[in-house]
């Protein structure tokens, strides 16, 4: 009788999909670690050039309190930078859509924000905002500002013509058109921009920490490199990678729940 229940595949399939994903991640991790260890042994790499994965693992355990402390600082910079960059991107995208003359002024700013290297802006931000968390938040926001704005704007202006004509026929105002038609149609494109932003936001935060800071994973990596503690630098890099991957999958899962009609 259970085989005749149409709801059974809906309950079993997600578990199977999750199990397959976990197996793939485990196999991929084992292959990377095995290749890493084989490279260290085969080429007889000294520790100060390339530590073995076991040395990095032991360093993670030995210095876990310090690593967690600096990880929390970097995580705050990334999350607050994402929030600020997302807000700025949405505001500029709506302005370009609703007021065409603004687009002529805003578009050069968007291009210039990507043409100037991040490291060129970082020292200026340090002077203006200090060496605290504020300058790193702005750095992360600036680096994700462009993909958020362009993806949202493209989604808004590429709303299917049939939807707009139907809404106009029903007497929708400009704001109703934006809220009930254009914004929902733009959400899949915006979701793509958010996924990109989540991946590149750590670059801005770490770049800010490299230029000037007293805490964070970027600061810890610089200090470890200066002291030739390469295993600790790899441990910090490993945590940063895990943090970025976790943020991406969390954002992806949340977006799929919020935008169920996304293809």
C-alpha positions in Angstrom: 0.0 0.0 0.0 2.8 2.4 0.7 4.0 2.1 -2.8 0.6 3.5 -4.0 0.9 6.6 -1.8 1.7 9.5 -4.1 3.2 11.5 -1.2 6.0 9.1 -0.5 8.4 10.3 -3.2 8.0 13.9 -1.9 9.2 12.8 1.6 12.0 10.5 0.5 13.5 12.4 -2.4 14.9 15.4 -0.3 16.6 13.0 2.1 18.2 11.1 -0.8 19.3 14.4 -2.4 20.8 15.5 0.9 22.6 12.2 1.4 24.0 12.4 -2.2 25.2 16.0 -1.6 26.9 15.0 1.6 28.6 12.0 0.0 29.8 14.2 -2.9 31.2 16.8 -0.4 32.9 14.1 1.6 34.5 12.4 -1.5 35.6 15.8 -2.8 37.2 16.7 0.5 39.0 13.4 0.8 40.4 13.8 -2.8 41.6 17.3 -2.0 43.2 16.3 1.3 44.7 13.2 -0.2 46.2 15.2 -3.2 47.5 17.8 -0.8 49.2 15.2 1.4 50.6 13.4 -1.6 52.0 16.7 -2.9 53.7 17.4 0.4 55.2 13.9 0.6 56.1 13.6 -3.0 57.9 16.9 -3.4 59.2 16.9 0.2 57.8 20.3 0.8 59.1 22.0 4.0 56.5 23.2 6.5 57.3 26.9 6.0 56.3 26.6 2.3 53.4 24.1 2.4 52.3 22.4 5.6 50.6 19.1 5.5 46.8 18.9 6.1 47.5 17.2 9.4 49.6 20.1 10.7 46.9 22.5 9.7 44.3 20.4 11.5 46.4 20.3 14.7 46.8 24.0 14.5 43.0 24.4 14.2 42.6 22.5 17.4 45.5 24.1 19.2 44.5 27.7 18.3 40.8 27.3 18.1 40.0 30.1 20.5 42.1 32.7 18.7 40.8 31.5 15.3 37.1 31.7 16.4 37.6 35.1 17.9 39.0 36.5 14.6 36.5 34.6 12.6 33.6 36.3 14.4 35.0 39.7 13.6 35.3 38.8 9.9 31.9 37.3 9.8 30.4 40.5 11.2 32.2 42.6 8.5 30.9 40.3 5.8 27.3 40.1 7.0 27.0 43.9 7.6 28.7 44.6 4.4 26.2 42.4 2.5 23.3 44.2 4.2 24.7 47.7 3.4 25.6 46.7 -0.2 22.2 45.1 -0.8 20.4 48.2 0.5 22.5 50.6 -1.6 22.1 48.4 -4.7 18.3 48.2 -4.4 18.1 52.0 -3.9 20.1 52.8 -6.9 18.3 50.2 -9.1 14.9 51.7 -8.2 16.1 55.2 -8.8 17.4 54.3 -12.3 14.1 52.6 -13.1 11.8 55.3 -11.8 13.8 58.4 -12.9 15.5 58.0 -16.3 17.7 61.1 -16.0 19.3 59.7 -12.8 20.5 56.7 -14.9 22.8 58.9 -16.9 24.5 60.1 -13.7 24.5 56.8 -11.8 25.8 54.5 -14.5 29.3 56.2 -14.7 29.5 55.9 -10.9 28.7 52.2 -11.1 31.4 51.6 -13.8 34.0 53.7 -11.8 33.3 51.7 -8.7 34.5 48.6 -10.5 37.3 50.2 -12.5 39.1 51.3 -9.4 40.9 48.4 -7.6 39.7 47.6 -4.1 43.2 48.0 -2.7 43.4 51.6 -4.1 40.2 52.6 -2.2 41.1 50.8 1.1 43.8 53.3 2.4 41.4 56.2 1.8 38.6 54.4 3.7 41.0 53.8 6.6 41.7 57.5 6.8 38.1 58.4 6.7 36.5 55.6 8.8 39.5 54.5 10.9 41.0 51.0 11.4 37.9 49.6 13.1 35.0 47.5 11.6 33.4 50.4 9.8 35.9 50.6 7.0 35.8 46.9 6.3 32.0 46.9 6.1 32.1 49.7 3.5 34.8 47.8 1.6 32.6 44.7 1.5 29.6 46.8 0.5 31.4 48.5 -2.3 32.6 45.3 -3.9 29.1 43.8 -4.0 27.4 47.1 -5.0 27.8 46.6 -8.7 26.4 43.1 -9.1 23.4 43.8 -6.9 22.5 47.0 -8.7 22.9 45.7 -12.3 21.1 42.4 -11.6 18.2 44.1 -9.9 17.9 46.8 -12.6 18.1 44.3 -15.4 15.4 42.3 -13.8 13.1 45.3 -13.3 13.4 46.6 -16.8 13.1 43.2 -18.5 9.7 42.5 -17.0 7.6 40.7 -19.6 5.6 43.2 -21.7 2.4 41.2 -21.4 2.5 41.5 -17.6 2.9 45.3 -17.8 0.1 45.7 -20.4 -2.3 43.6 -18.3 -1.5 45.7 -15.2 -2.0 48.9 -17.1 -5.3 47.7 -18.5 -6.5 47.0 -15.0 -5.6 50.6 -14.0 -2.5 49.9 -11.9 -0.5 53.0 -10.7 3.2 53.3 -11.1 3.8 52.1 -7.5 1.4 49.2 -7.8 3.1 48.2 -11.1 6.5 48.2 -9.3 5.3 46.4 -6.2 3.1 43.7 -7.7 4.5 43.2 -11.2 8.1 44.4 -11.8 9.6 43.6 -8.4 8.3 40.0 -8.3 9.5 39.5 -11.9 13.0 40.9 -11.0 13.5 38.7 -7.9 15.1 35.8 -9.8 17.7 38.1 -11.4 18.2 39.8 -8.0 18.8 36.4 -6.4 21.6 35.7 -8.9 23.2 39.0 -7.9 22.9 38.1 -4.2 24.6 34.7 -4.8 27.5 36.5 -6.5 27.6 39.1 -3.8 27.8 36.5 -1.0 30.8 34.9 -2.7 32.8 38.1 -3.3 31.9 40.0 -0.1 34.7 38.3 1.9 37.2 39.7 -0.6 36.3 43.2 0.4 36.4 42.5 4.2 39.8 40.6 3.9 41.3 43.3 1.7 40.4 45.9 4.3 41.9 43.8 7.1 45.1 43.5 5.1 45.5 47.2 4.6 45.0 48.0 8.2 43.3 46.3 11.2 44.0 44.8 14.6 41.6 41.8 14.4 40.0 39.5 11.9 41.1 36.6 9.8 43.0 38.8 7.3 44.9 40.4 10.2 45.7 36.9 11.6 46.9 35.7 8.2 49.3 38.6 7.9 50.7 38.1 11.4 51.1 34.4 10.8 52.9 35.0 7.5 55.2 37.6 9.1 56.2 35.0 11.8 56.5 32.2 9.2 53.7 30.3 10.9 52.3 29.0 7.6 50.2 26.3 9.2 48.3 29.0 11.2 47.9 31.0 8.0 46.4 28.0 6.2 44.1 27.3 9.2 42.8 30.9 8.9 42.4 30.4 5.2 40.5 27.2 5.8 38.1 28.8 8.2 37.5 31.7 5.7 36.7 29.2 3.0 34.3 27.3 5.2 32.6 30.6 6.2 32.2 31.6 2.5 30.8 28.3 1.5 28.4 28.2 4.4 27.2 31.8 3.6 26.6 30.8 0.0 24.6 27.7 0.7 22.6 29.5 3.4 21.8 32.3 1.0 20.9 29.9 -1.8 18.6 27.9 0.5 16.9 31.0 1.8 16.4 32.5 -1.7 14.8 29.2 -3.0 12.3 29.4 -0.1 11.6 33.1 -0.6 11.4 32.8 -4.5 9.7 29.4 -5.1 8.9 30.4 -8.7 12.6 30.9 -9.6 13.8 28.7 -12.4 
